[in-house]
């Protein structure tokens, strides 16, 4: 029996070095040239064949000693446009860029899992694919990787991903069956009126008034039209219009986002926002154009895959350190694209440590991780892949 936790602990210093190197040298979506080079250098050193995908992404394959299924493990590799405000030896060296979402840890964990699984490849009844996804924080590299064949040759049967979570301690995880993350639809509404003098509003069609009514009219879509047991959010995050105190402008632009948890609610919200915007604009003698993007889908976990992760994690951290995610997160995750194509499990890995002051949320300028979580993540990923391929 392979003791993956013991082996992961044996490469702890290597894991920390990788993670700190990535943290010091963050790169944004589709700009991960250095990150990609470091990953490829590692794969070459380990003798793991790979191909490039989605510009800066990488798909590598560990071929097992026997024929069998193929399990994929995925990590995202991009950073965020945030200034790192931590004071430590591995703070970001790049102005205005930071691994504030833990993708440096995700990448490190996948490298560690690759190292250990490659070491034991003769014991695998099948293959392990390693997916290093770029641009998760922007448009998502996943759909591009899928289009370029990342889930084929060999055909991927199941896939596992993880995300760090500061509300859990290092050595804990959280899992959930069913829907895990929301779908998102960013939207832009341009309200068109007729500009004029602020002292003569009767000679104008005021787009600011129309926009104000529109913001309020969108809220009952959630509170009165979508079932209260289905989480949904409609947020208007930006309003731009006008340039002087005594001038009514011709146009106002609103930007926002829809978050839903079911395909049906997603389609309904998109339809109703278009109807509401046109109706409000028409009521006040104006017009509008509406652009609603089809962004990340809902992330659905497969029950059997979640059971594999849970059982595997029990071997590594014990049943007492595995928590149930009671409700879906309203945030989005591009792993959802992979989960739409294959049976998937996505779980949350604890990286918090209040005693060390490591409790800042993701996307925060002071975000950090308890690096003891790296070995735990490596061990759980390895055990999950191994159990998937060797089960009866």
N, C-alpha and C positions, 0 to 999 in steps of 0.2 A: 504494500500500500504506500503510495507516494504521500509524503507529508508536505503539502504545498505551502503551508504557513511557515514551517521551519525553513524551507528553501527560500521563501520570500524574505524572511528575516536575514538570511545569510547574504543577500544582495542589497540590504537596506542602505548602505552607504552609496552604492551605485544608483539606487533609486533617488535618493536625496540629491545627489550631484546632477542627475538628469533634470529633475524637477526645478532645481534652482537655476540651472542653465537656461531652461525654457522661460522661467519667470523673469530672468534678467534681460531676455531678448524677445519680447513679445512682438507679434506681427498680426496685422488685421486680415480680414477675410480675403482670400485669393492673393494675398501678398506674403504668404508663409513660405518664402523661398528658403530662408536659413533653417527654419524648423523642419521643412521637408528634407533638406540636405542632411541634417543630423539624423533623422529617422532612417534615411536610405543608407547612410554610412553604417549605422547599427545593423540593419538588415543584411548588408553585404558582409559585414564581419561575422554574423551568425550563420551565413549561408542560406538565408531565407529568400527565395525568389519573390520579386514584386514587379508591379507595373504602376505607372503614374496614372492618375485619374482626376478629372475635374480640376485641371490646371496644377494645383499644388497638393492635391490629395494623393494617397498611396493605397494600393491594394496588394497585400502580401499573402502568401499561402504556405502553411506548414502542412506537408503531406504526411499522413500517418503511416504506420507500418502495415496496416491492414485496410482493406476496402471498407467503406462505410459512408455514413452521412457527413455533411459539412456544416459546422457551426461557425458563425461569424462573431467576432468581438469588435466593437466599434469605439473609437475615441475621436472627439473633436479637437482641433489643433489651433484654432485662432484665438486672438485676444480682443480686448475692447479699447475704444478710444477714451480711456480714462487716465488721468495723471496719478501715478502711484505715490501715495503720501506716507507709506511706511518708511521707517528708518531702520534698516537692517542690511546685512551684507549682501543680500540677494535682491534688493529692490530693483525695479525696472530701470534699465539704462537708457530706455528710449522715451524721449519727451512725449507726453500725451498718450502713451500706450501702456496697457497693463493687462496681465492675466488676472482679471478681477472676477472671473467666473469659474476658475479652477480647471480650465482646459489644459493647463500645464500638468496638473496632477493626472487628468484623464489620459493624456499622451504618455506620461511616465508609467502609469499602471499598465497600459497596453504593451509598452516596450518590455516591462518586467514579465508580463504574462507570456509574451512571445519568447523571451529568453528561456523560461522554465518549460513551456510546452514544447519548444523545439528540442530541448535537452531530452525530453521523454517522448519524442514523436513516434518512436517504434512501438510504444505502448498504446497509441491512439488507433481506434477502429474508425478511421475516417480522417477528415481534414479540418484544419482551423484556418479561417480567413481573418486577416487583420485589416480592418478598415480605418484609415486615418482620414477623417473628413475635414475639409477646409470650410471656412465661411459659415459656420453654424450660427454665428451671431447676426448675420445679415440676411442673405437670401437662402442659405443652406446649401451645402455642397452635396447633400444626399441625393436629390433628384438627378443631378448631373452624373454622379457616380453610378446610380442605377441605370441611367440611359446608356452609359458607356460599358455596361456589362459587369459591374462590380459583384453582382449576386449570381453570376454564372461562371462556368469554367474554372473550378467545379461549381455546380449548382448548390447554392446555400439553402439549407433546410430550416435553420433557425438562427436567430441573432440575439445577442445580449449587449446591452449598454448600461452605463451608470452615470450618475451625476453627483458631485460632492454636495453635502448639505451641512451647513454650520450649526443647525439646531440639534444635530445628533453628535455624540462624542465619537472620537476615533475608536473603532472597534464595534460600532453599531451600524445597522442598516435599516432601511424602511422599504417595504414592498407593498404592491397593490395589484389586484387582479382587475381587469376591465380598463376603463378609461383612466389615464394617469395625468395627461396634460390637455389643455384646451387647444382649440383651433383658433387661428387669428385671421382677420380680414382688415387690413389697413384701408382707410378710405379718405378721399379728398372731395369736398363739395365746394364748388365755386358758385356763390350766390351773385347773380347779376341784377343790378337795378339801373337807376338813372340818376347820375350825380347832379349836384347843384349847390346853391348857397344854403348854408345851415339855417339862415333866417327865413328861408322860403321852402320849407319841406313839402308844401303842397304841390310844388312844381317838380318834385323829384319822386323817385321810387327808392326808398332807403334800404340798401342791402344790409346795413348794420342792424336795423330793427328786425328784418327778416331772419338774419343769422341768429339773433337773440331768441326769437320764437322757436327756431329750429333746434337749438341746443336743448331747450326745455321739452320740446315735442318728442325728442328721441328717447328721453328717459323712461316714459311709460311703456316703451317697447319691451323693456326688461321687466318692469314691475307689474304690467297689466296684460301682456300678450304672450310671454314665454312662461311655461309652467314654473311655479315657484320652487319645485324640487329639482329643476335643472339649472345649474349655475350659468349665468351669462353676464356680460359686461359690455356696455357701450360707452366709450370714453371719447370726449372731444378734448384733445390735448393742445390744440393750437388754433387761434383765431387771428387772422391778419387782414386789416382793411383800414383805409383812411390815412390821411397824412396831415390834416390840419383841424383845429378846433371848430372852425366855422365853415367847413366844407363837407358835404355829404358825398361819399365816394361812389364810383360806378360798380365796384365789386368788392366782395369780402370772401376770403378763402378759409374754410374750416378743414382741419385734419384731425383724424381720430382713428380709433381701432375698435373692432368687434371681437369679443372673445366668447366662444360657445363650446359646449361639451358634447353635442350630438350633431350628426350630419343634417338631421331634419331642422334643428334650431338654427344651424348655420345658414342653410338655404333660406329659411323664413326671415331671418334677420336681414340678410342681404336684400331680399325682395322688399321688405317693409321700409328699410331706410331709403331706398330709391323712391318708393311711393310717398313717404312722409316728406322728404325733401322737396319733391316736385309739387306736392299739395300745398305745403306751407308757402313756398315761393309764389305759386300761382294765386293763393289767397291774398297776398299782399302786393299783387300786380307785378311781381318780379319773375325771374327765371333762374334756373340753375343747371349746372352740369355735374354729374356724379361719376366718380371713378372709385370702384371697390376692387381691391386686389385679392386674388386667390392665394393666400399665403399658407403657412404651415397648417397641416390637418391635425385632427385630434390624435393623440397617441394612445393606442389600445394595446394592452398587454394580453398575451395568450395565457390561459390558466395553467396549462401544462408546463410552459416555459417558466412561469413564476414559481411553480412547485419545484422545478429543478434548481433554480437559484436559491430558494428558501432552504431546501434540503442540503445543498452544497454549503451554504453559509453556516448552517448549524454545525457542520463539521469543523469550520474554521473559528467561529466566534461564539457558538453556543446558542441555543434556542432563546435564552433570556435576553439576548442582545439584538433580536430581530423584531421590529415593530411593524404594525400594519398602518399603511397610509389610509386614513379614514375617508378622505375626500380628495377629489382631483385638484391639481394645482391649476390656477388660471394662466400661468405662464405657458409659453410654447416651447417646443423642442423639435429640432429637425430630425431626430431619430424616428419621429413619427412616420416619415416617408419610408424608411426601411420596414417599420412595423406594419405598414399597409401592404407590403409585398411578401413578407414572410412571418411565420410565428415568432413572436418577440417577447422579451422581458427587459424592462427598464427599471432600475432600482436606484435608491439614493444611499450614498455612502457617507457615513459620519466623518467629519473632519474638525469638529469643534473641540475646544478645550478652554473653558472659562478660567481655569487656574493660570493658564499661559496668556490670557487675554485674547484668545483666538475665538471670537464670537461675532465678528462683523459679517453682515449679510453679503451675498454675492452682489456684484456690480457696485460695491462700495470701495472707495479709494484706499481703505485700510484693510481690505480683505486679505486673509492669509489662511493657511491650513496647518493643522497638527500633522507633521510629516510621518508620524506613526501610522497614519491611515493608509499610506502608500502600500505598505507590505500587506495590509489587510485586503485592500482592493485587488492586488495582484493574486493573492491566494484564493479569494472568492471567484475571480474570473477564471483562474486555472481549474479549480475544482468543478465549477459549473460546466466548462467546456469538456473536461474529462468525463464527468458523469453523463453528460448528454451523449457523448460518443460511445461510451462503454455500457450503457444501460441495455437491458434485454429487449 
